[in-house]
Amino acid sequence: MTLVCFMHAEATVSAPPYSRANPFPAKLLVNRCLSGPESAKDTRHFELDLTGWGLSFEVGDSLAVYAANDPQLVDEIIHALGATGDEKVPRPKGEPTRLREALLRDHSITQPTPKFLRAIAERASAAPTLSYLLAPNRKHDLETYLWGMEIIDFLSEHPSARFAPEEFVGLLTKLQPRLYSVASSLKAYPDQVHFIVDVVRYESHGRLRKGVCSSFLAERADDAPVPVFPSIAKHFHLPEDSDIPIIMVGPGTGVAPFRAYLQERKAMGAKGKNWLFFGSQHEKCDFAYGDEFEAFKKEGILTRLDCAWSRDQPQKIYVQHKMLENAAEIWKWLDAEGAYFFVCGDARRMAKDVDATLRKIVQGQGGKSPEEANEYVEKLKSDKRYKRDVY
């Protein structure tokens, strides 16, 4: 995905000072829990103030968020290294900085790199398992062993492996920004961007683990700037003709761009019909933006809303099941009315299941052979009418 910066027409004389290397310091305005207390997830709605940024984005795009690492984890790593945090270490670019600052902002300090693991295996007085698993033919076993383990675990478990601060940072990778689909339209909120994020927290090996960016937003962004920069997603924009109907499949946080689409189409006075398939575990505590979608329905912006609640009955119901229930109508929208079909969210299972279901619907409703159905769906893709933003 290419990061680009747009300028307002009146700003063409002097470009905004912000770039990927110097992201805009946004201010967190809202940090609201969307999931109920009974939910298995902590799903949050965030609103950032973009006043004065001189950049832009379209609905369907993402924003890169440049999070800082958890200071508590940084202190634990410094302690495990036997360092003070004030030692000078090189930076990927620019002047050297203090170890603490480098670990907070420059480097990824959770997932162990192969370089780091080899260094532990070489220096630790007893790390036979690790040495064995680093063999080229043990890749799968190594992945299984590493699940839920972080750099701090290896430093704590192998105190005999000693590293000078500058050596240690040389074993780490660069801290990368996290991309979040924008959940708002600049036409509706001209100086803001909204996100929907599942805050990652889980226990493994007796320690609480936290997602770098999700915990930064949820726990530490109230009194610190949130550096952001737009990331264009040309493949995931609305059809240029606002009369064209759209079908949107976005379970969980995958609903983000579709909230933005609906805001955009309302602001534009678009005539095209809009159909949303949303899914999560429980209607009572996991219906993110449920009130807003019901309001869009009453206003006639959201033509149809079909929800799948996977845990509200003995058998699991997912968005693809709701698609099959509405197969004839989906086929009518696609084939007779030229609808665009959008999917956002989990690539590993949901997007694959939705794709298989779409092909099944085309085959069954269109009276096609499996080969003809596949050709039809591939043509939807090449015509840019079937768009996916999956991760």
N, C-alpha and C positions, 0 to 999 in steps of 0.2 A: 504494500500500500504506500503510495507516494504522499509525502507531506508537502502541502503547498500553502501559500499565503495569498489571500485575496486582499485587494485594497478597495475602499470606497472610491468612487469616481473623483470626488473632490480631493482625495489624498494622493493623487498621482504625482504631484510635484516632489514630495519627499516620502519615501517608503517608511512604513512603521518600523520602529527599532526592533520589533520582535521577530524571532526566528526559531528554528528547531534548537539552535545552540543557546538562544536567549528567549525562553518561552515567556508568555505574558503571566504576571503574577495576579491571578484572579482571587477574589475574596469569597469565601464560603458564606452564603446567606441563609440557607436552609439545609438541615440534616434531619430528615423525618423518617421514622420507621413506617414502612408500608405493610409489613407483616404483623399479624396479631400475636399476642403472647403465647397462644397454643401452637404456633407454627414451628416447624423444624428448622426454618431459615430465618436469618436476620436480613431482610430485604429493605434497602434504604433508598429514599428519594433525596437527591442533592441538587441544590440550585447555586450556581456560581455567578457572581457579578462580573461582567465583562466591560463595564464602562471605561471608555477611553482606549480600547485595545486596537482599534483601527484595522481589524481583521474581519473575516466572515466565514460562514459555512452554510451548506445547504442541508435540508433534511435528507437523511440517508448517509451523511458523512459521520465521521467520528472525531473526537478530540483526544489528543494524546495528553495524558496527565503524568507529570514528572513528580512522582512521590519521593519522599525521604524515607529511609529505613527507620525501624522502631528503635528509639534511643536506648531502651532497656536491653534489647538484644545486642546493640553495639557495645554497651558497657560490659555485657557478659563475655563477648568475644575479646575485648581489650584485656579483661581480667584473666581469661584463659591463656592469652598470649604472654601474660606476665608483663604487660606494657602499661603505660600511664595514659596513653591517648594523645599526648602532646608531641610524640615523636614526628619528625618531618618525613613525609613519604611522597614519591612522585605522583603526579596526576596524569590522566590520559592526555590532557592538553593543558597548557598553562604552567604557572608556577607551582612548586611543591606546596603541599598543605599538611595540616596536622592529621595524624592517624584517625582521630575521632571524626573529623570532618569528612575525610575520604570514605570512611565506612558508612557515614550517614547519607552521603549524597552521590558518591561516584561509583560505588561497586555493589554488585549483587552479593548479599551476605547470607542467603538462605541455602539455595541449591548447591551442593558440592560439585565442583568442576572435575573432569578427569585428571587435570594437572594437579589439583589439590589432593585428590584421592591417592595418586601415585606418590606424591610427596609424603603423605601420612604413612603409606605402606613402606616406603623406604626408611623413614626416620623412627617410626614407632618401634619400641622394643618387642611388642607382641601384637602383630596385626596379620596373622596367617590367613584368616578368612578373607580379608580385603585383598591381599596379594593374590590369592587363588582366584577371586572373582574378577580381578582386573585382566585376566587372560582374554584374548580376543574372542574366543569361542564361548565365553560365559556372559555375553551381553544381557541376555534375558534374566539370568540369575542375579546379575548385578542390579538390574532395575528393580527386581522384586525385593532384594536386600535393602536398597536405598529408599524404598517407599516410606515417606513420613520422617526421613532422617535429614538433618540439616548440618551445616558446617560446624555449628557449636557442639553437636553431639560428638563429632570426631575429635575436636579439640579437647573436650572434657574427658572422653574415654581414653585418649592416648596422650597423657601429659608428657610422656617422654619425647614426643615429636615437638621439637622446639623450632620456632620461626622468628627471625628478626622482622619487625613491622614492614619494612620495604619488601622483604621476600614474600611475606604473607599476601600483601595486596597484589603482588605480581601473579599470584595463583588464582585471582578472582576475575570474573567477567564484569563488563560495564553494566551499571544499573540502567535498564531500559525503561522508557515510559510505557504506560499501559494505555491501550486504546479503548475508549468507551463510545458506543453509538450515542449520538445526541438524541435526547428524548423530548426536545422542544424545538419550535420553529422561531426563527428571528422575527418573523412577521407577527407572531403572537407575543413574544418576549424579546424586544429589540436589543436589550443590554444584558441578556442572561443566556446561560446554557443549563439544561437540566440533564441529570443522569439517573438511571435506576441501576443499583449495584447490589449483588449478594455479598455480604461481608463474610469473608472466609475465615473461619476459626475451627480448629479441630485439635483433638489430643492424640499424640502418638509418642511412644517411648517415654511416657510419664511427663511430657511437656505440652504446654498449650502452643499450638502453631497458629500463625496469623498470615493472611494474605497481605503482601507488601502494600499495594495501593488501596485495597478496600479498607484495611484497618487504618491507613493514613487518613483517608477521607472520613471514616466513621469516628475515629478517636482523637486525631491530632491536628485536624485542619482548621479548627475553630479560631485558633490564635496564630496561624501561620499562613502565608500565601500559598495558593494552590497553582503551581506553574502549569499552563496549558498552551497547546498549539494545535491548529486544525489539521485534520488528515482527510483528504478528499477520497470519496468512494464513488467514482463516476459510474461504476457498474450497478449502483444501488439507488439511483435517483428516481423520483416519480416520473411518469410519462409526461412529455412536454404538453400534450393535449390533455387539459384538465377535465374533459368530458369522458375520458376513457375510464371504465370501471377497474377497480383493483381488488385483489384478494390477498389478504395478509395473514401469514401463519407465524405467530410469535409467542410461544409459551415462555413462562418465566420472565427473566430479564430481556429475552429476545423481543419483548413487546416495545422496547424503547423507541426504535425508529418509527413505529406505527402510531404511537402517541403523537410524535412530531408530524407525521404525514397528515393525520386528522386535523391537527392545529393549522397546518399549512393550507390544506384544502378548504377549511372553514374560512380562513383569512382571505383566501383568493376568491371565495364565492364559487368554487369549482362545482360543476354539475355532475361529475362522474360518481357512480355508486361506489361504496366502500364496504368491504366485508372482512371482518376480523375473526380469526380463530385464535383463542387464547387458552392456555392450559397451565395448571399448577396442581399442588397436592390437595388442598382443601378450599372450598369456596369461602368458608367463614373467615379464614385467617390468611389466605394467600392470594386474594383477588386484587392484585396490584392495579391501581387506578380504576377500580370497578365503578366508583361513583362518577368519574369523568366519562367513562365509556357509556354508562347509562344515560348521562346528560347528552352526549353526542348522538345517541340513538333518538332521544326525545326531540332533539333539534333537527333530525333528519340528515345529519352529517354521516353517521354510521348506519348504513342500510341494514346490515345484519351483524349480529354478534353471537358466535357459537363458542361455548366454553367447555373444556374437558377437565374434570376434577379426578385425578388418578386415585385418590385414597378415600373418597367419600362413599364408596360402595365396595362390596367384596371383590369384584373384578376390576382390574385397572383399566381406566378409560383415558386415552391420550388424544391429541389433536388429530392424528391420522384416522382414528375411529369416527370422530365427528365429520371429517371430510367424507368418509365412505357413506355415512348417513345422508349426506347432502350431495351425493355423486351427480345426480341428474342436473341439479341447479348449478353446480360447479362447471359441468360440461357446457351448459347453456351460456354461462358468463364467458367462458373461455372461447368456445367455438363460434357462437352466434353473435356475441357482443364484443369480442376482441379484448377481454380483460387481461391485465397484467397479473402475474402470480409472484408474490414475494415471500421469502422464507428467511427468518432470522433466529439465530440461537445455536444450540448444541450441534456440532458437526458429527460427532461420533455415532449417535443413535437417532435423535429426533429427525435431523435433516435427511438421513438415509431412509428412514421409515416414511417420511412425508413424500420423498421422491418416488419411492416404490408405489405408494398409494396413488399418487398423481398418475403414474403410468397405468395402474390398474383401472382407474376411473376413465381415462382416455380410451383404453381397450374396451371396457364394458359398455360405456355410454356411447362411444363412437362406432361400435361394431367393428373394431379393428383387430388384426392379428397382433401378437406381442411385438413383432418386428415393426409393424406399421405404427403401433402406439409409441414405441421408442423413437421412431423417426419424427413423429408429431411433436413429442416433448423436446427432442434435440432442436427441432425447428423453432419452438418457442424460445429456447435458449439463444439460438443464433439471431433471432429477430429481437432479442433483448426484452422479451415479454416474460421470461422466467428468470428472476433475479434472486441471488442468495447472498446473505452475509452471515457466514457460519464460522464458528471458532471452537 
